[in-house]
Amino acid sequence: MDHAIPNDLDAVLVIATAGSEAEAVHLARAAVERQLAACVQLLPIRSIYMWQGQIHDDPELLLLFKTRRALYAALEACIREQHSYDVPEILMLPVQAGLPAYLAWLVEQTGGTTP
């Protein structure tokens, strides 16, 4: 079993939040339909944050987009153009390693080619 980490690993995890299930589903479907993400997971969360000088405590949905680094700018644009928030949370986190078969599937589903 090979556990080597490829030097050219392009996989990233992009996280975002949405204020409703309908919006989260819409964002997730748009990303997958455009091949900007191979998969998007939706998780109910509670966010406590400061916005415009006030503390907010709101239910939200956390979206986990599985994608490639090369698609980040397009995915960010897709999320921003359809999001209801003035300043949506959009963060890209690197994937250090992963199951090779899953990573190959991720690349295939997002229009890339596997090395």
C-alpha positions as CSV (number, residue, x, y, z in Angstrom):
1,M,0.0,0.0,0.0
2,D,1.5,3.3,-1.1
3,H,1.2,6.2,1.3
4,A,3.5,8.6,-0.5
5,I,2.2,12.1,-0.8
6,P,2.3,13.3,-4.4
7,N,4.3,16.5,-5.0
8,D,1.6,17.8,-7.3
9,L,-1.4,17.2,-5.1
10,D,-4.0,19.7,-6.3
11,A,-6.8,18.8,-3.9
12,V,-8.2,21.5,-1.6
13,L,-11.1,21.8,0.8
14,V,-13.1,25.1,0.4
15,I,-15.4,25.9,3.3
16,A,-18.3,28.4,3.2
17,T,-21.5,29.0,5.2
18,A,-25.0,29.7,4.3
19,G,-28.0,31.0,6.3
20,S,-30.5,28.5,5.0
21,E,-30.7,25.0,3.7
22,A,-32.2,26.2,0.4
23,E,-29.3,28.5,-0.2
24,A,-26.7,25.9,0.8
25,V,-28.3,23.3,-1.6
26,H,-28.4,25.9,-4.3
27,L,-24.7,26.8,-3.8
28,A,-23.7,23.1,-3.6
29,R,-25.6,22.1,-6.8
30,A,-24.2,25.0,-8.8
31,A,-20.7,24.1,-7.9
32,V,-21.1,20.4,-8.7
33,E,-23.1,21.1,-11.9
34,R,-20.3,23.4,-13.1
35,Q,-17.6,20.8,-12.2
36,L,-16.1,23.3,-9.7
37,A,-16.4,20.7,-6.9
38,A,-16.6,16.9,-7.0
39,C,-18.7,16.8,-3.8
40,V,-20.2,19.3,-1.3
41,Q,-21.2,18.2,2.2
42,L,-23.7,20.3,4.1
43,L,-23.6,20.3,7.9
44,P,-25.9,22.2,10.3
45,I,-23.9,24.4,12.6
46,R,-24.3,27.3,15.1
47,S,-22.2,30.4,14.4
48,I,-21.4,33.1,17.0
49,Y,-19.7,36.0,15.4
50,M,-19.3,39.8,15.4
51,W,-20.9,41.7,12.5
52,Q,-21.4,45.4,12.3
53,G,-20.6,46.0,15.9
54,Q,-23.0,43.3,17.3
55,I,-22.6,39.8,18.4
56,H,-24.8,37.4,16.4
57,D,-25.7,33.8,17.3
58,D,-27.2,32.1,14.3
59,P,-27.9,28.7,12.9
60,E,-26.1,28.2,9.6
61,L,-25.1,25.4,7.3
62,L,-21.4,24.7,6.7
63,L,-20.5,23.7,3.1
64,L,-17.4,21.6,2.5
65,F,-16.4,21.8,-1.2
66,K,-14.0,19.1,-2.3
67,T,-12.2,20.6,-5.3
68,R,-8.8,21.4,-6.9
69,R,-6.6,24.4,-6.2
70,A,-6.8,25.4,-9.9
71,L,-10.6,25.8,-9.6
72,Y,-10.5,28.0,-6.5
73,A,-11.0,31.4,-8.2
74,A,-13.9,30.1,-10.3
75,L,-15.5,28.4,-7.3
76,E,-15.1,31.6,-5.2
77,A,-16.8,33.6,-8.0
78,C,-19.6,31.1,-8.2
79,I,-20.3,31.3,-4.5
80,R,-20.0,35.1,-4.4
81,E,-22.3,35.7,-7.3
82,Q,-25.1,33.6,-5.8
83,H,-24.6,34.2,-2.0
84,S,-27.0,36.3,0.0
85,Y,-24.3,37.5,2.5
86,D,-22.5,40.8,1.9
87,V,-19.3,39.1,3.0
88,P,-19.6,35.3,2.8
89,E,-17.1,33.0,4.5
90,I,-15.0,31.4,1.8
91,L,-11.8,29.7,2.9
92,M,-9.5,27.4,1.0
93,L,-7.6,24.7,3.0
94,P,-4.9,22.5,1.5
95,V,-5.3,18.8,1.5
96,Q,-2.0,17.2,2.6
97,A,-2.9,13.6,1.7
98,G,-5.8,11.4,0.9
99,L,-6.9,8.0,-0.4
100,P,-5.4,7.9,-3.9
101,A,-8.6,6.5,-5.5
102,Y,-10.7,9.2,-3.9
103,L,-8.3,12.0,-5.0
104,A,-8.3,10.5,-8.6
105,W,-12.2,10.6,-8.5
106,L,-12.1,14.2,-7.3
107,V,-9.9,15.2,-10.1
108,E,-12.0,13.3,-12.7
109,Q,-15.2,14.9,-11.5
110,T,-13.8,18.4,-11.7
111,G,-12.6,18.0,-15.3
112,G,-8.9,17.5,-14.5
113,T,-6.5,14.7,-15.5
114,T,-4.8,12.4,-13.0
115,P,-1.0,12.3,-13.2
